[in-house]
Amino acid sequence: MICDNCGKNRAFKRKMTHSYGKGKNLVLIENIPVIDCPDCGEQVLTSDTLKEIENIRKGGDKQLKQRFIPVAQFA
Ligand SMILES: [Zn+2]
């Protein structure tokens, strides 16, 4: 694929996991499609992808799977 940033034909699509927000609003989204360019290091999310991320973040319990992470405290 052509990279929007540097114009070289080395960009490729891949999936990434990214966290958005903080604290209670922290959401981890897996399998986000990004266009990654190894030449200039640019990572591009299409406008459709950004919209979908917004939808997921607003979606509340419907789309969010609660995942419990074990937490230990140093006594
Ligand atoms: Zn590039």
N, CA, C, O and the ligand as a Tripos MOL2 file, in Angstrom:
@<TRIPOS>MOLECULE
protein
  301   299    76     0     0
PROTEIN
NO_CHARGES

@<TRIPOS>ATOM
      1 N           0.8340   -1.1980    0.0000 N.3       1 MET1
      2 CA          0.0000    0.0000    0.0000 C.3       1 MET1
      3 C           0.8700    1.2500    0.0000 C.2       1 MET1
      4 O           1.9840    1.2560    0.5240 O.2       1 MET1
      5 N           0.3390    2.2970   -0.5950 N.am      2 ILE2
      6 CA          1.0580    3.5800   -0.5960 C.3       2 ILE2
      7 C           0.8700    4.2620    0.7660 C.2       2 ILE2
      8 O          -0.2430    4.3590    1.2810 O.2       2 ILE2
      9 N           1.9630    4.7210    1.3200 N.am      3 CYS3
     10 CA          1.9060    5.4420    2.5920 C.3       3 CYS3
     11 C           1.4760    6.8860    2.3460 C.2       3 CYS3
     12 O           2.0610    7.5770    1.5120 O.2       3 CYS3
     13 N           0.4610    7.3400    3.0670 N.am      4 ASP4
     14 CA         -0.0200    8.7120    2.9210 C.3       4 ASP4
     15 C           1.0230    9.7320    3.3420 C.2       4 ASP4
     16 O           1.0370   10.8650    2.8620 O.2       4 ASP4
     17 N           1.8870    9.3170    4.2360 N.am      5 ASN5
     18 CA          2.8450   10.2470    4.8160 C.3       5 ASN5
     19 C           4.0730   10.4630    3.9330 C.2       5 ASN5
     20 O           4.4500   11.6030    3.6630 O.2       5 ASN5
     21 N           4.6990    9.3680    3.4810 N.am      6 CYS6
     22 CA          5.9390    9.5020    2.7240 C.3       6 CYS6
     23 C           5.7880    9.1030    1.2560 C.2       6 CYS6
     24 O           6.6910    9.3410    0.4540 O.2       6 CYS6
     25 N           4.6550    8.5000    0.9000 N.am      7 GLY7
     26 CA          4.3930    8.1690   -0.4990 C.3       7 GLY7
     27 C           5.0540    6.9110   -0.9980 C.2       7 GLY7
     28 O           4.9080    6.5640   -2.1700 O.2       7 GLY7
     29 N           5.7800    6.2150   -0.1390 N.am      8 LYS8
     30 CA          6.4290    4.9740   -0.5710 C.3       8 LYS8
     31 C           5.4520    3.8180   -0.4930 C.2       8 LYS8
     32 O           4.5030    3.8220    0.2900 O.2       8 LYS8
     33 N           5.7170    2.8320   -1.3300 N.am      9 ASN9
     34 CA          4.7790    1.7130   -1.4430 C.3       9 ASN9
     35 C           5.1590    0.5690   -0.5090 C.2       9 ASN9
     36 O           5.2340   -0.5890   -0.9200 O.2       9 ASN9
     37 N           5.3940    0.9080    0.7350 N.am     10 ARG10
     38 CA          5.8180   -0.1410    1.6580 C.3      10 ARG10
     39 C           4.8750   -0.3040    2.8410 C.2      10 ARG10
     40 O           5.1080   -1.1330    3.7200 O.2      10 ARG10
     41 N           3.8240    0.4780    2.8590 N.am     11 ALA11
     42 CA          2.8890    0.4000    3.9850 C.3      11 ALA11
     43 C           2.0660   -0.8740    3.9100 C.2      11 ALA11
     44 O           1.7770   -1.3690    2.8200 O.2      11 ALA11
     45 N           1.6910   -1.4020    5.0550 N.am     12 PHE12
     46 CA          0.8620   -2.6010    5.0960 C.3      12 PHE12
     47 C          -0.1200   -2.4900    6.2510 C.2      12 PHE12
     48 O           0.0860   -1.7520    7.2140 O.2      12 PHE12
     49 N          -1.1960   -3.2550    6.1130 N.am     13 LYS13
     50 CA         -2.2080   -3.2640    7.1670 C.3      13 LYS13
     51 C          -1.8340   -4.2720    8.2200 C.2      13 LYS13
     52 O          -1.3710   -5.3710    7.9160 O.2      13 LYS13
     53 N          -2.0390   -3.8880    9.4630 N.am     14 ARG14
     54 CA         -1.8790   -4.8670   10.5320 C.3      14 ARG14
     55 C          -2.8770   -4.5560   11.6400 C.2      14 ARG14
     56 O          -3.5550   -3.5290   11.6140 O.2      14 ARG14
     57 N          -2.9530   -5.4440   12.5960 N.am     15 LYS15
     58 CA         -3.8780   -5.2640   13.7020 C.3      15 LYS15
     59 C          -3.0940   -4.9300   14.9490 C.2      15 LYS15
     60 O          -2.0290   -5.4950   15.2000 O.2      15 LYS15
     61 N          -3.6270   -4.0070   15.7300 N.am     16 MET16
     62 CA         -2.9480   -3.6900   16.9750 C.3      16 MET16
     63 C          -3.9390   -3.6290   18.1300 C.2      16 MET16
     64 O          -5.1530   -3.5590   17.9380 O.2      16 MET16
     65 N          -3.3840   -3.6570   19.3220 N.am     17 THR17
     66 CA         -4.1780   -3.5050   20.5330 C.3      17 THR17
     67 C          -3.7930   -2.1760   21.1490 C.2      17 THR17
     68 O          -2.6090   -1.8650   21.2830 O.2      17 THR17
     69 N          -4.7920   -1.3910   21.5240 N.am     18 HIS18
     70 CA         -4.4860   -0.0820   22.0830 C.3      18 HIS18
     71 C          -5.4290    0.2230   23.2240 C.2      18 HIS18
     72 O          -6.5980   -0.1640   23.1970 O.2      18 HIS18
     73 N          -4.9200    0.9190   24.2330 N.am     19 SER19
     74 CA         -5.7950    1.3170   25.3300 C.3      19 SER19
     75 C          -6.1320    2.7890   25.1830 C.2      19 SER19
     76 O          -5.2950    3.5980   24.7830 O.2      19 SER19
     77 N          -7.3770    3.1240   25.5150 N.am     20 TYR20
     78 CA         -7.8600    4.4990   25.4370 C.3      20 TYR20
     79 C          -8.4310    4.8890   26.7890 C.2      20 TYR20
     80 O          -9.0260    4.0660   27.4850 O.2      20 TYR20
     81 N          -8.2480    6.1240   27.1450 N.am     21 GLY21
     82 CA         -8.8000    6.6200   28.4010 C.3      21 GLY21
     83 C          -7.9380    6.2430   29.5930 C.2      21 GLY21
     84 O          -6.8610    5.6610   29.4600 O.2      21 GLY21
     85 N          -8.4530    6.5950   30.7600 N.am     22 LYS22
     86 CA         -7.7180    6.3700   32.0000 C.3      22 LYS22
     87 C          -8.6500    5.8810   33.0890 C.2      22 LYS22
     88 O          -9.8590    6.1010   33.0270 O.2      22 LYS22
     89 N          -8.0900    5.2240   34.0790 N.am     23 GLY23
     90 CA         -8.8480    4.8200   35.2640 C.3      23 GLY23
     91 C         -10.0790    4.0190   34.9090 C.2      23 GLY23
     92 O         -10.0020    3.0170   34.1990 O.2      23 GLY23
     93 N         -11.2410    4.4790   35.4210 N.am     24 LYS24
     94 CA        -12.5040    3.7710   35.1760 C.3      24 LYS24
     95 C         -12.8710    3.7560   33.7030 C.2      24 LYS24
     96 O         -13.5470    2.8410   33.2330 O.2      24 LYS24
     97 N         -12.4280    4.7600   32.9830 N.am     25 ASN25
     98 CA        -12.7860    4.8620   31.5700 C.3      25 ASN25
     99 C         -11.7980    4.1630   30.6490 C.2      25 ASN25
    100 O         -11.8830    4.2600   29.4250 O.2      25 ASN25
    101 N         -10.8680    3.4630   31.2620 N.am     26 LEU26
    102 CA         -9.8690    2.7770   30.4520 C.3      26 LEU26
    103 C         -10.5120    1.6460   29.6560 C.2      26 LEU26
    104 O         -11.2020    0.7850   30.2020 O.2      26 LEU26
    105 N         -10.2690    1.6750   28.3740 N.am     27 VAL27
    106 CA        -10.7930    0.6230   27.5000 C.3      27 VAL27
    107 C          -9.6330    0.0920   26.6610 C.2      27 VAL27
    108 O          -8.8720    0.8490   26.0580 O.2      27 VAL27
    109 N          -9.5290   -1.2070   26.6460 N.am     28 LEU28
    110 CA         -8.5090   -1.8390   25.8110 C.3      28 LEU28
    111 C          -9.2120   -2.3860   24.5770 C.2      28 LEU28
    112 O         -10.1160   -3.2140   24.6890 O.2      28 LEU28
    113 N          -8.8070   -1.9330   23.4240 N.am     29 ILE29
    114 CA         -9.4440   -2.3950   22.1870 C.3      29 ILE29
    115 C          -8.4390   -3.2320   21.4130 C.2      29 ILE29
    116 O          -7.3220   -2.8010   21.1290 O.2      29 ILE29
    117 N          -8.8730   -4.4430   21.0810 N.am     30 GLU30
    118 CA         -7.9860   -5.3510   20.3590 C.3      30 GLU30
    119 C          -8.3360   -5.3780   18.8760 C.2      30 GLU30
    120 O          -9.4540   -5.0510   18.4770 O.2      30 GLU30
    121 N          -7.3800   -5.7640   18.0890 N.am     31 ASN31
    122 CA         -7.5770   -5.9510   16.6460 C.3      31 ASN31
    123 C          -7.9910   -4.6890   15.9030 C.2      31 ASN31
    124 O          -8.8030   -4.7440   14.9800 O.2      31 ASN31
    125 N          -7.4380   -3.5610   16.3020 N.am     32 ILE32
    126 CA         -7.7050   -2.3240   15.5730 C.3      32 ILE32
    127 C          -6.8730   -2.3500   14.2840 C.2      32 ILE32
    128 O          -5.6560   -2.5230   14.3430 O.2      32 ILE32
    129 N          -7.5130   -2.1820   13.1260 N.am     33 PRO33
    130 CA         -6.7250   -2.1920   11.8900 C.3      33 PRO33
    131 C          -5.9650   -0.8680   11.7160 C.2      33 PRO33
    132 O          -6.5610    0.2090   11.7570 O.2      33 PRO33
    133 N          -4.6750   -0.9630   11.5260 N.am     34 VAL34
    134 CA         -3.8750    0.2320   11.2620 C.3      34 VAL34
    135 C          -3.0510    0.0030    9.9970 C.2      34 VAL34
    136 O          -2.7200   -1.1300    9.6500 O.2      34 VAL34
    137 N          -2.7330    1.0890    9.3270 N.am     35 ILE35
    138 CA         -1.8270    1.0130    8.1920 C.3      35 ILE35
    139 C          -0.4710    1.4880    8.7010 C.2      35 ILE35
    140 O          -0.3060    2.6180    9.1590 O.2      35 ILE35
    141 N           0.4730    0.5910    8.6020 N.am     36 ASP36
    142 CA          1.7710    0.7920    9.2250 C.3      36 ASP36
    143 C           2.8310    0.9500    8.1410 C.2      36 ASP36
    144 O           2.9120    0.1280    7.2280 O.2      36 ASP36
    145 N           3.6340    1.9860    8.2350 N.am     37 CYS37
    146 CA          4.7000    2.1860    7.2550 C.3      37 CYS37
    147 C           6.0530    1.9970    7.9210 C.2      37 CYS37
    148 O           6.4180    2.7660    8.8100 O.2      37 CYS37
    149 N           6.8120    0.9690    7.4970 N.am     38 PRO38
    150 CA          8.1150    0.7320    8.1070 C.3      38 PRO38
    151 C           9.1440    1.7800    7.6930 C.2      38 PRO38
    152 O          10.1880    1.9130    8.3310 O.2      38 PRO38
    153 N           8.8540    2.5150    6.6360 N.am     39 ASP39
    154 CA          9.8060    3.4890    6.1250 C.3      39 ASP39
    155 C           9.8710    4.7490    6.9810 C.2      39 ASP39
    156 O          10.9530    5.2060    7.3490 O.2      39 ASP39
    157 N           8.6990    5.3060    7.2950 N.am     40 CYS40
    158 CA          8.6910    6.5550    8.0590 C.3      40 CYS40
    159 C           8.1040    6.3590    9.4490 C.2      40 CYS40
    160 O           8.0690    7.2900   10.2530 O.2      40 CYS40
    161 N           7.6370    5.1270    9.7300 N.am     41 GLY41
    162 CA          7.1150    4.8530   11.0630 C.3      41 GLY41
    163 C           5.7090    5.3540   11.2840 C.2      41 GLY41
    164 O           5.2070    5.3210   12.4080 O.2      41 GLY41
    165 N           5.0670    5.8170   10.2320 N.am     42 GLU42
    166 CA          3.7130    6.3430   10.3560 C.3      42 GLU42
    167 C           2.7110    5.2100   10.5890 C.2      42 GLU42
    168 O           2.7730    4.1600    9.9500 O.2      42 GLU42
    169 N           1.7910    5.4520   11.5180 N.am     43 GLN43
    170 CA          0.6790    4.5270   11.7290 C.3      43 GLN43
    171 C          -0.5960    5.2910   11.4820 C.2      43 GLN43
    172 O          -0.8920    6.2680   12.1700 O.2      43 GLN43
    173 N          -1.3470    4.8470   10.5030 N.am     44 VAL44
    174 CA         -2.5440    5.5810   10.1150 C.3      44 VAL44
    175 C          -3.7880    4.7750   10.4570 C.2      44 VAL44
    176 O          -3.9000    3.5980   10.1160 O.2      44 VAL44
    177 N          -4.7120    5.4310   11.1330 N.am     45 LEU45
    178 CA         -6.0310    4.8500   11.3530 C.3      45 LEU45
    179 C          -6.9840    5.5740   10.4140 C.2      45 LEU45
    180 O          -7.0110    6.8040   10.3780 O.2      45 LEU45
    181 N          -7.7590    4.8210    9.6620 N.am     46 THR46
    182 CA         -8.6930    5.4570    8.7410 C.3      46 THR46
    183 C          -9.8120    6.1240    9.5360 C.2      46 THR46
    184 O         -10.0100    5.8250   10.7130 O.2      46 THR46
    185 N         -10.5470    7.0360    8.8790 N.am     47 SER47
    186 CA        -11.6230    7.7380    9.5810 C.3      47 SER47
    187 C         -12.7070    6.7600   10.0250 C.2      47 SER47
    188 O         -13.3280    6.9560   11.0690 O.2      47 SER47
    189 N         -12.9400    5.7040    9.2380 N.am     48 ASP48
    190 CA        -13.8990    4.6820    9.6470 C.3      48 ASP48
    191 C         -13.4560    3.9860   10.9350 C.2      48 ASP48
    192 O         -14.2590    3.7130   11.8270 O.2      48 ASP48
    193 N         -12.1660    3.7130   11.0000 N.am     49 THR49
    194 CA        -11.6340    3.0600   12.1910 C.3      49 THR49
    195 C         -11.7800    3.9610   13.4100 C.2      49 THR49
    196 O         -12.1560    3.4980   14.4880 O.2      49 THR49
    197 N         -11.4840    5.2460   13.2420 N.am     50 LEU50
    198 CA        -11.6010    6.1930   14.3510 C.3      50 LEU50
    199 C         -13.0470    6.3000   14.8320 C.2      50 LEU50
    200 O         -13.3130    6.3850   16.0310 O.2      50 LEU50
    201 N         -13.9860    6.2950   13.8650 N.am     51 LYS51
    202 CA        -15.4070    6.3370   14.2180 C.3      51 LYS51
    203 C         -15.7940    5.1210   15.0290 C.2      51 LYS51
    204 O         -16.5010    5.2210   16.0310 O.2      51 LYS51
    205 N         -15.3220    3.9700   14.5810 N.am     52 GLU52
    206 CA        -15.6470    2.7190   15.2620 C.3      52 GLU52
    207 C         -15.0860    2.7200   16.6840 C.2      52 GLU52
    208 O         -15.7360    2.2430   17.6140 O.2      52 GLU52
    209 N         -13.8840    3.2540   16.8450 N.am     53 ILE53
    210 CA        -13.2900    3.3380   18.1870 C.3      53 ILE53
    211 C         -14.1640    4.2150   19.0870 C.2      53 ILE53
    212 O         -14.4080    3.8770   20.2450 O.2      53 ILE53
    213 N         -14.6320    5.3430   18.5470 N.am     54 GLU54
    214 CA        -15.5350    6.2200   19.2980 C.3      54 GLU54
    215 C         -16.7970    5.4650   19.6970 C.2      54 GLU54
    216 O         -17.2420    5.5470   20.8410 O.2      54 GLU54
    217 N         -17.3740    4.7280   18.7420 N.am     55 ASN55
    218 CA        -18.5850    3.9520   19.0140 C.3      55 ASN55
    219 C         -18.3610    2.9450   20.1290 C.2      55 ASN55
    220 O         -19.1910    2.7960   21.0260 O.2      55 ASN55
    221 N         -17.2360    2.2630   20.0610 N.am     56 ILE56
    222 CA        -16.9400    1.2550   21.0770 C.3      56 ILE56
    223 C         -16.8150    1.9210   22.4400 C.2      56 ILE56
    224 O         -17.3130    1.4040   23.4400 O.2      56 ILE56
    225 N         -16.1450    3.0770   22.4750 N.am     57 ARG57
    226 CA        -15.9450    3.7560   23.7530 C.3      57 ARG57
    227 C         -17.2580    4.2670   24.3310 C.2      57 ARG57
    228 O         -17.4320    4.3010   25.5490 O.2      57 ARG57
    229 N         -18.1830    4.6630   23.4590 N.am     58 LYS58
    230 CA        -19.4810    5.1470   23.9250 C.3      58 LYS58
    231 C         -20.4430    4.0070   24.1970 C.2      58 LYS58
    232 O         -21.4550    4.1840   24.8740 O.2      58 LYS58
    233 N         -20.1170    2.8260   23.6590 N.am     59 GLY59
    234 CA        -21.0490    1.6990   23.6630 C.3      59 GLY59
    235 C         -21.3740    1.1310   25.0250 C.2      59 GLY59
    236 O         -22.3520    0.3980   25.1760 O.2      59 GLY59
    237 N         -20.5700    1.4560   26.0140 N.am     60 GLY60
    238 CA        -20.8350    0.9560   27.3550 C.3      60 GLY60
    239 C         -20.7890   -0.5530   27.4240 C.2      60 GLY60
    240 O         -19.9860   -1.2060   26.7570 O.2      60 GLY60
    241 N         -21.6790   -1.0940   28.2540 N.am     61 ASP61
    242 CA        -21.6250   -2.5160   28.5620 C.3      61 ASP61
    243 C         -21.8910   -3.4200   27.3650 C.2      61 ASP61
    244 O         -21.4530   -4.5700   27.3350 O.2      61 ASP61
    245 N         -22.6000   -2.9000   26.3950 N.am     62 LYS62
    246 CA        -22.9710   -3.7450   25.2640 C.3      62 LYS62
    247 C         -21.7580   -4.3630   24.5850 C.2      62 LYS62
    248 O         -21.7190   -5.5610   24.3020 O.2      62 LYS62
    249 N         -20.7850   -3.5240   24.3360 N.am     63 GLN63
    250 CA        -19.6540   -4.0160   23.5600 C.3      63 GLN63
    251 C         -18.4280   -4.3040   24.4100 C.2      63 GLN63
    252 O         -17.4540   -4.8950   23.9430 O.2      63 GLN63
    253 N         -18.4910   -3.8760   25.6690 N.am     64 LEU64
    254 CA        -17.3040   -4.0330   26.4870 C.3      64 LEU64
    255 C         -17.3600   -5.3420   27.2620 C.2      64 LEU64
    256 O         -18.3380   -5.6520   27.9420 O.2      64 LEU64
    257 N         -16.3010   -6.0790   27.1390 N.am     65 LYS65
    258 CA        -16.1700   -7.2970   27.9160 C.3      65 LYS65
    259 C         -15.2780   -6.9580   29.0950 C.2      65 LYS65
    260 O         -14.1430   -6.5090   28.9370 O.2      65 LYS65
    261 N         -15.8110   -7.1810   30.2540 N.am     66 GLN66
    262 CA        -14.9960   -6.8940   31.4300 C.3      66 GLN66
    263 C         -13.9690   -8.0010   31.6020 C.2      66 GLN66
    264 O         -14.3000   -9.1870   31.5960 O.2      66 GLN66
    265 N         -12.7530   -7.6000   31.7500 N.am     67 ARG67
    266 CA        -11.7260   -8.6030   31.9350 C.3      67 ARG67
    267 C         -11.0410   -8.3360   33.2680 C.2      67 ARG67
    268 O         -10.5130   -7.2480   33.5010 O.2      67 ARG67
    269 N         -11.0540   -9.3080   34.1100 N.am     68 PHE68
    270 CA        -10.4820   -9.0770   35.4330 C.3      68 PHE68
    271 C          -8.9970   -9.4240   35.4160 C.2      68 PHE68
    272 O          -8.5710  -10.5020   35.0030 O.2      68 PHE68
    273 N          -8.2690   -8.4780   35.8720 N.am     69 ILE69
    274 CA         -6.8150   -8.6420   35.8960 C.3      69 ILE69
    275 C          -6.3890   -8.8120   37.3580 C.2      69 ILE69
    276 O          -6.7220   -7.9840   38.2060 O.2      69 ILE69
    277 N          -5.6660   -9.8680   37.6430 N.am     70 PRO70
    278 CA         -5.2270  -10.0310   39.0340 C.3      70 PRO70
    279 C          -4.2800   -8.9140   39.4480 C.2      70 PRO70
    280 O          -3.3240   -8.5840   38.7460 O.2      70 PRO70
    281 N          -4.5750   -8.3470   40.6010 N.am     71 VAL71
    282 CA         -3.7520   -7.2590   41.1120 C.3      71 VAL71
    283 C          -3.2460   -7.6330   42.4960 C.2      71 VAL71
    284 O          -4.0290   -8.0290   43.3600 O.2      71 VAL71
    285 N          -1.9810   -7.5120   42.7040 N.am     72 ALA72
    286 CA         -1.4000   -7.7990   44.0140 C.3      72 ALA72
    287 C          -0.9190   -6.4940   44.6340 C.2      72 ALA72
    288 O          -0.4830   -5.5760   43.9400 O.2      72 ALA72
    289 N          -1.0090   -6.4390   45.9390 N.am     73 GLN73
    290 CA         -0.4710   -5.2530   46.6060 C.3      73 GLN73
    291 C           0.7460   -5.6330   47.4270 C.2      73 GLN73
    292 O           0.7810   -6.6600   48.1040 O.2      73 GLN73
    293 N           1.7040   -4.7980   47.3430 N.am     74 PHE74
    294 CA          2.9330   -5.0160   48.1080 C.3      74 PHE74
    295 C           2.6670   -4.6000   49.5510 C.2      74 PHE74
    296 O           2.4460   -3.4220   49.8330 O.2      74 PHE74
    297 N           2.6890   -5.5580   50.4510 N.am     75 ALA75
    298 CA          2.3220   -5.2490   51.8320 C.3      75 ALA75
    299 C           3.5130   -4.6940   52.6070 C.2      75 ALA75
    300 O           3.3860   -4.3780   53.7900 O.2      75 ALA75
    301 ZN          5.6900    6.2050    5.1510 Zn       76 ZN76
@<TRIPOS>BOND
     1     1     2 1
     2     2     3 1
     3     3     4 2
     4     3     5 am
     5     5     6 1
     6     6     7 1
     7     7     8 2
     8     7     9 am
     9     9    10 1
    10    10    11 1
    11    11    12 2
    12    11    13 am
    13    13    14 1
    14    14    15 1
    15    15    16 2
    16    15    17 am
    17    17    18 1
    18    18    19 1
    19    19    20 2
    20    19    21 am
    21    21    22 1
    22    22    23 1
    23    23    24 2
    24    23    25 am
    25    25    26 1
    26    26    27 1
    27    27    28 2
    28    27    29 am
    29    29    30 1
    30    30    31 1
    31    31    32 2
    32    31    33 am
    33    33    34 1
    34    34    35 1
    35    35    36 2
    36    35    37 am
    37    37    38 1
    38    38    39 1
    39    39    40 2
    40    39    41 am
    41    41    42 1
    42    42    43 1
    43    43    44 2
    44    43    45 am
    45    45    46 1
    46    46    47 1
    47    47    48 2
    48    47    49 am
    49    49    50 1
    50    50    51 1
    51    51    52 2
    52    51    53 am
    53    53    54 1
    54    54    55 1
    55    55    56 2
    56    55    57 am
    57    57    58 1
    58    58    59 1
    59    59    60 2
    60    59    61 am
    61    61    62 1
    62    62    63 1
    63    63    64 2
    64    63    65 am
    65    65    66 1
    66    66    67 1
    67    67    68 2
    68    67    69 am
    69    69    70 1
    70    70    71 1
    71    71    72 2
    72    71    73 am
    73    73    74 1
    74    74    75 1
    75    75    76 2
    76    75    77 am
    77    77    78 1
    78    78    79 1
    79    79    80 2
    80    79    81 am
    81    81    82 1
    82    82    83 1
    83    83    84 2
    84    83    85 am
    85    85    86 1
    86    86    87 1
    87    87    88 2
    88    87    89 am
    89    89    90 1
    90    90    91 1
    91    91    92 2
    92    91    93 am
    93    93    94 1
    94    94    95 1
    95    95    96 2
    96    95    97 am
    97    97    98 1
    98    98    99 1
    99    99   100 2
   100    99   101 am
   101   101   102 1
   102   102   103 1
   103   103   104 2
   104   103   105 am
   105   105   106 1
   106   106   107 1
   107   107   108 2
   108   107   109 am
   109   109   110 1
   110   110   111 1
   111   111   112 2
   112   111   113 am
   113   113   114 1
   114   114   115 1
   115   115   116 2
   116   115   117 am
   117   117   118 1
   118   118   119 1
   119   119   120 2
   120   119   121 am
   121   121   122 1
   122   122   123 1
   123   123   124 2
   124   123   125 am
   125   125   126 1
   126   126   127 1
   127   127   128 2
   128   127   129 am
   129   129   130 1
   130   130   131 1
   131   131   132 2
   132   131   133 am
   133   133   134 1
   134   134   135 1
   135   135   136 2
   136   135   137 am
   137   137   138 1
   138   138   139 1
   139   139   140 2
   140   139   141 am
   141   141   142 1
   142   142   143 1
   143   143   144 2
   144   143   145 am
   145   145   146 1
   146   146   147 1
   147   147   148 2
   148   147   149 am
   149   149   150 1
   150   150   151 1
   151   151   152 2
   152   151   153 am
   153   153   154 1
   154   154   155 1
   155   155   156 2
   156   155   157 am
   157   157   158 1
   158   158   159 1
   159   159   160 2
   160   159   161 am
   161   161   162 1
   162   162   163 1
   163   163   164 2
   164   163   165 am
   165   165   166 1
   166   166   167 1
   167   167   168 2
   168   167   169 am
   169   169   170 1
   170   170   171 1
   171   171   172 2
   172   171   173 am
   173   173   174 1
   174   174   175 1
   175   175   176 2
   176   175   177 am
   177   177   178 1
   178   178   179 1
   179   179   180 2
   180   179   181 am
   181   181   182 1
   182   182   183 1
   183   183   184 2
   184   183   185 am
   185   185   186 1
   186   186   187 1
   187   187   188 2
   188   187   189 am
   189   189   190 1
   190   190   191 1
   191   191   192 2
   192   191   193 am
   193   193   194 1
   194   194   195 1
   195   195   196 2
   196   195   197 am
   197   197   198 1
   198   198   199 1
   199   199   200 2
   200   199   201 am
   201   201   202 1
   202   202   203 1
   203   203   204 2
   204   203   205 am
   205   205   206 1
   206   206   207 1
   207   207   208 2
   208   207   209 am
   209   209   210 1
   210   210   211 1
   211   211   212 2
   212   211   213 am
   213   213   214 1
   214   214   215 1
   215   215   216 2
   216   215   217 am
   217   217   218 1
   218   218   219 1
   219   219   220 2
   220   219   221 am
   221   221   222 1
   222   222   223 1
   223   223   224 2
   224   223   225 am
   225   225   226 1
   226   226   227 1
   227   227   228 2
   228   227   229 am
   229   229   230 1
   230   230   231 1
   231   231   232 2
   232   231   233 am
   233   233   234 1
   234   234   235 1
   235   235   236 2
   236   235   237 am
   237   237   238 1
   238   238   239 1
   239   239   240 2
   240   239   241 am
   241   241   242 1
   242   242   243 1
   243   243   244 2
   244   243   245 am
   245   245   246 1
   246   246   247 1
   247   247   248 2
   248   247   249 am
   249   249   250 1
   250   250   251 1
   251   251   252 2
   252   251   253 am
   253   253   254 1
   254   254   255 1
   255   255   256 2
   256   255   257 am
   257   257   258 1
   258   258   259 1
   259   259   260 2
   260   259   261 am
   261   261   262 1
   262   262   263 1
   263   263   264 2
   264   263   265 am
   265   265   266 1
   266   266   267 1
   267   267   268 2
   268   267   269 am
   269   269   270 1
   270   270   271 1
   271   271   272 2
   272   271   273 am
   273   273   274 1
   274   274   275 1
   275   275   276 2
   276   275   277 am
   277   277   278 1
   278   278   279 1
   279   279   280 2
   280   279   281 am
   281   281   282 1
   282   282   283 1
   283   283   284 2
   284   283   285 am
   285   285   286 1
   286   286   287 1
   287   287   288 2
   288   287   289 am
   289   289   290 1
   290   290   291 1
   291   291   292 2
   292   291   293 am
   293   293   294 1
   294   294   295 1
   295   295   296 2
   296   295   297 am
   297   297   298 1
   298   298   299 1
   299   299   300 2
@<TRIPOS>SUBSTRUCTURE
     1 MET1         2 RESIDUE 1 A MET
     2 ILE2         6 RESIDUE 1 A ILE
     3 CYS3        10 RESIDUE 1 A CYS
     4 ASP4        14 RESIDUE 1 A ASP
     5 ASN5        18 RESIDUE 1 A ASN
     6 CYS6        22 RESIDUE 1 A CYS
     7 GLY7        26 RESIDUE 1 A GLY
     8 LYS8        30 RESIDUE 1 A LYS
     9 ASN9        34 RESIDUE 1 A ASN
    10 ARG10       38 RESIDUE 1 A ARG
    11 ALA11       42 RESIDUE 1 A ALA
    12 PHE12       46 RESIDUE 1 A PHE
    13 LYS13       50 RESIDUE 1 A LYS
    14 ARG14       54 RESIDUE 1 A ARG
    15 LYS15       58 RESIDUE 1 A LYS
    16 MET16       62 RESIDUE 1 A MET
    17 THR17       66 RESIDUE 1 A THR
    18 HIS18       70 RESIDUE 1 A HIS
    19 SER19       74 RESIDUE 1 A SER
    20 TYR20       78 RESIDUE 1 A TYR
    21 GLY21       82 RESIDUE 1 A GLY
    22 LYS22       86 RESIDUE 1 A LYS
    23 GLY23       90 RESIDUE 1 A GLY
    24 LYS24       94 RESIDUE 1 A LYS
    25 ASN25       98 RESIDUE 1 A ASN
    26 LEU26      102 RESIDUE 1 A LEU
    27 VAL27      106 RESIDUE 1 A VAL
    28 LEU28      110 RESIDUE 1 A LEU
    29 ILE29      114 RESIDUE 1 A ILE
    30 GLU30      118 RESIDUE 1 A GLU
    31 ASN31      122 RESIDUE 1 A ASN
    32 ILE32      126 RESIDUE 1 A ILE
    33 PRO33      130 RESIDUE 1 A PRO
    34 VAL34      134 RESIDUE 1 A VAL
    35 ILE35      138 RESIDUE 1 A ILE
    36 ASP36      142 RESIDUE 1 A ASP
    37 CYS37      146 RESIDUE 1 A CYS
    38 PRO38      150 RESIDUE 1 A PRO
    39 ASP39      154 RESIDUE 1 A ASP
    40 CYS40      158 RESIDUE 1 A CYS
    41 GLY41      162 RESIDUE 1 A GLY
    42 GLU42      166 RESIDUE 1 A GLU
    43 GLN43      170 RESIDUE 1 A GLN
    44 VAL44      174 RESIDUE 1 A VAL
    45 LEU45      178 RESIDUE 1 A LEU
    46 THR46      182 RESIDUE 1 A THR
    47 SER47      186 RESIDUE 1 A SER
    48 ASP48      190 RESIDUE 1 A ASP
    49 THR49      194 RESIDUE 1 A THR
    50 LEU50      198 RESIDUE 1 A LEU
    51 LYS51      202 RESIDUE 1 A LYS
    52 GLU52      206 RESIDUE 1 A GLU
    53 ILE53      210 RESIDUE 1 A ILE
    54 GLU54      214 RESIDUE 1 A GLU
    55 ASN55      218 RESIDUE 1 A ASN
    56 ILE56      222 RESIDUE 1 A ILE
    57 ARG57      226 RESIDUE 1 A ARG
    58 LYS58      230 RESIDUE 1 A LYS
    59 GLY59      234 RESIDUE 1 A GLY
    60 GLY60      238 RESIDUE 1 A GLY
    61 ASP61      242 RESIDUE 1 A ASP
    62 LYS62      246 RESIDUE 1 A LYS
    63 GLN63      250 RESIDUE 1 A GLN
    64 LEU64      254 RESIDUE 1 A LEU
    65 LYS65      258 RESIDUE 1 A LYS
    66 GLN66      262 RESIDUE 1 A GLN
    67 ARG67      266 RESIDUE 1 A ARG
    68 PHE68      270 RESIDUE 1 A PHE
    69 ILE69      274 RESIDUE 1 A ILE
    70 PRO70      278 RESIDUE 1 A PRO
    71 VAL71      282 RESIDUE 1 A VAL
    72 ALA72      286 RESIDUE 1 A ALA
    73 GLN73      290 RESIDUE 1 A GLN
    74 PHE74      294 RESIDUE 1 A PHE
    75 ALA75      298 RESIDUE 1 A ALA
    76 ZN76       301 GROUP 0 **** ****
